[in-house]
């Protein structure tokens, strides 16, 4: 399942000036999810964000335990 990249840009483009810490975490997770889905593991269209990365964003504190170098090379 995918979401169009334009939705992400419309929703998470600018962080509100009065953002709480939770809001900052949400924006950071969405940015990382966009990077994973477009830059590292992009599809041939490059206009969609794959939701397969969503579970990893929920456990962002554990993200450093994964071997991302070997995953990107594969």
Secondary structure by P-SEA (a helix, b strand, c coil): ccccaaaaaaccccccccccaaaaaaaaaaaaaaaaacccccccccccccccaaaaaaacccccccaaaaaaac
